[in-house]
């Protein structure tokens, strides 16, 4: 039986998540439901997109992911289904799944138009319960994706996760997420941290320069820097501070622009 994951900004103090699970279990009592998180900040599409990007590879082939961070609910924004990475993603067409599609390269998106699979009457404010949950339940029972609606080629996409090369040889990068510990996840990867003993990298954030790179958080410092770069579990370089919040030290927010210099003579 395929796994159905839920990722929302609903929190757990209200009935919303429970209602979605009830709809799924009513249609398929054998469904295996896994909560990724329901603590995405309200209407924060990029935080939801990052959390899904960081977790989808941990689930088996055939998993159905329902992601509902939906500030456009009830409007003309489309409900969609995306087949990608041998998994299925169900939710609003607002870019939630675009970073996964960008990473994987190959995907197929469909507009959910077959209301036979929706719950009726359909609320104008709770498509998580009335559209996305019943579609996920139907998928888990083996209904073919093509029955839900036509293929589309213009699904909404978020900005690219690929850093941009500047004319001076530096890379223009971005902080794409800040976790609860204050670690700043960037869109840089280990492939961008090139250099040798005498030619290192420098990460510039709000005029502060970070050159230290560690393999784990409690590694003994070989320099006096309180801030350091570290390869994170989601596949991106993070900016961290041992036992402290890097975001607070740097006074940054998600979306902050940062600059990476590589091959710097004499950097330590």
Rosetta blueprint (number, residue, H / E / L):
1 X L
2 X L
3 X E
4 X E
5 X E
6 X E
7 X E
8 X E
9 X L
10 X L
11 X L
12 X L
13 X L
14 X L
15 X L
16 X H
17 X H
18 X H
19 X H
20 X H
21 X H
22 X H
23 X H
24 X H
25 X H
26 X H
27 X H
28 X L
29 X L
30 X L
31 X L
32 X E
33 X E
34 X E
35 X E
36 X E
37 X E
38 X L
39 X L
40 X L
41 X L
42 X L
43 X L
44 X L
45 X H
46 X H
47 X H
48 X H
49 X H
50 X H
51 X H
52 X H
53 X H
54 X H
55 X H
56 X H
57 X H
58 X H
59 X L
60 X L
61 X L
62 X L
63 X L
64 X E
65 X E
66 X E
67 X E
68 X E
69 X L
70 X L
71 X L
72 X L
73 X L
74 X L
75 X L
76 X L
77 X L
78 X L
79 X E
80 X E
81 X E
82 X E
83 X E
84 X E
85 X L
86 X L
87 X E
88 X E
89 X E
90 X E
91 X E
92 X E
93 X L
94 X L
95 X L
96 X L
97 X L
98 X H
99 X H
100 X H
101 X H
102 X H
103 X H
104 X H
105 X L
106 X L
107 X E
108 X E
109 X E
110 X E
111 X E
112 X L
113 X L
114 X L
115 X H
116 X H
117 X H
118 X L
119 X L
120 X L
121 X L
122 X L
123 X L
124 X L
125 X L
126 X L
127 X H
128 X H
129 X H
130 X H
131 X H
132 X H
133 X H
134 X H
135 X H
136 X H
137 X H
138 X H
139 X H
140 X H
141 X L
142 X L
143 X L
144 X L
145 X H
146 X H
147 X H
148 X L
149 X L
150 X L
151 X E
152 X E
153 X L
154 X L
155 X L
156 X L
157 X L
158 X L
159 X L
160 X L
161 X L
162 X L
163 X L
164 X E
165 X E
166 X L
167 X L
168 X L
169 X L
170 X L
171 X E
172 X E
173 X E
174 X E
175 X E
176 X E
177 X E
178 X E
179 X L
180 X L
181 X L
182 X L
183 X L
184 X E
185 X E
186 X E
187 X L
188 X L
189 X L
190 X H
191 X H
192 X H
193 X L
194 X L
195 X L
196 X L
197 X L
198 X L
199 X E
200 X E
201 X E
202 X E
203 X E
204 X E
205 X E
206 X L
207 X L
208 X E
209 X E
210 X E
211 X L
212 X L
213 X E
214 X E
215 X L
216 X L
217 X L
218 X L
219 X L
220 X L
221 X L
222 X L
223 X L
224 X L
225 X L
226 X L
227 X E
228 X E
229 X E
230 X E
231 X E
232 X L
233 X L
234 X L
235 X L
236 X L
237 X E
238 X E
239 X E
240 X E
241 X E
242 X L
243 X L
244 X E
245 X L
246 X H
247 X H
248 X H
249 X H
250 X H
251 X L
252 X L
253 X L
254 X L
255 X L
256 X L
257 X E
258 X E
259 X E
260 X E
261 X E
262 X E
263 X E
264 X E
265 X E
266 X L
267 X L
268 X L
